[in-house]
Amino acid sequence: MIKSVLKIIIAVLMVINPELPALLDLGKLPSENMVNMDKFVLVWNDEFDGDSLDKNKWGYSWWITERKGGYWHEDMVSVKDGNLVIRAEYLESPPENYYENSGLDMDEYKPGWYTGKVTTRDKYEQCYGYFEVRCILPAATGMWSAFWMMNEGVYNVNNSGQDGTEVDVFESFYYKDNWWGNDAISTGIHYDGYGEGHHGDSIGKIFIENDPYKEYNTYGVEWNKDEYIFYINGYETGRMSTGGVSQNPEYLLLSCEFAGDNGIQESDRHGTGEIERTPDENWPAEFKVDYVRCYQYKDLV
């Protein structure tokens, strides 16, 4: 009931002023504007119909294995029942084959919170187009899943995102029991590295009509030379061009992460809520991805 009332309030505020819900930290609803797929053609996709990850399309090895409040490990990634599945759970005895053949080394395998990620880095990159994922979000606190894009120009500190921007099509920070509900995601961008020169922007918290932790939804972004336009289930949620839009090809990532630092989980970072190891927290949590599809503008093919 509270969620329904809140969504009505948000809808009314958006009519008065589209910026009011965000200013009041209430989140907002998708608009009635739909993505126009007639101008695109499918150029790359993975439907995850096999029984293992397609290594011609995806890889594991990038960044360090320790990731914020936990660890990334390739054994936490599988393909089954037509989905890519990234598992997340606490392991007293971690898997032994840390990023096989990656050249990475750890002195010891530590107990902790483990999950995974996959990336098309060095396998597939694209500049401009429409990018979409269909997925079910992991139902757990203290962590989040994401569909995002990157290139190495993100690290250039020059007061511009045109050479590279981290584009977060969605991040699922809000699985927790707050009065305003938890059926929401966040969308934003980052550029100029991740230190003192960092810049970023966000369209804020976006509510989803159905339960994203039990039902499939699509999350997409249209990227052209002028702006990024974000969508949920084909309906526009917002657009931005802060810092100038990336003009270089970017690769894709699907990932889960735990809140925290240096491999130590900390509660309620990025609004994830406190992590709880109770039966109703659904451990191990699973991020299930039905497909990833990349479209290009017909006039650029």
Secondary structure, DSSP 8 states (H G I E B T S, - for coil): -HHHHHHHHHHHHHHH-TTHHHHTT--B---S-B--GGGEEEEEEE---SSS--TTT-B---S-SEEBTEEE-GGGEEEETTEEEEEEEEESS--S-TTTTS----SS---EEEE-EEE-TTT--BSSEEEEEEEE----SSEEEEEEEE-GGGG--SS-STT--EEEEEE----S--TT-S-EEEEEEEES-SSTT-EEEEEEEEE-SS-TTTS-EEEEEEE-SS-EEEEETTEEEEEE-TT----S-BEEEEEEEESEETTEE-TTSTT------SGGGTSSEEEEEEEEEEEEEGGG-
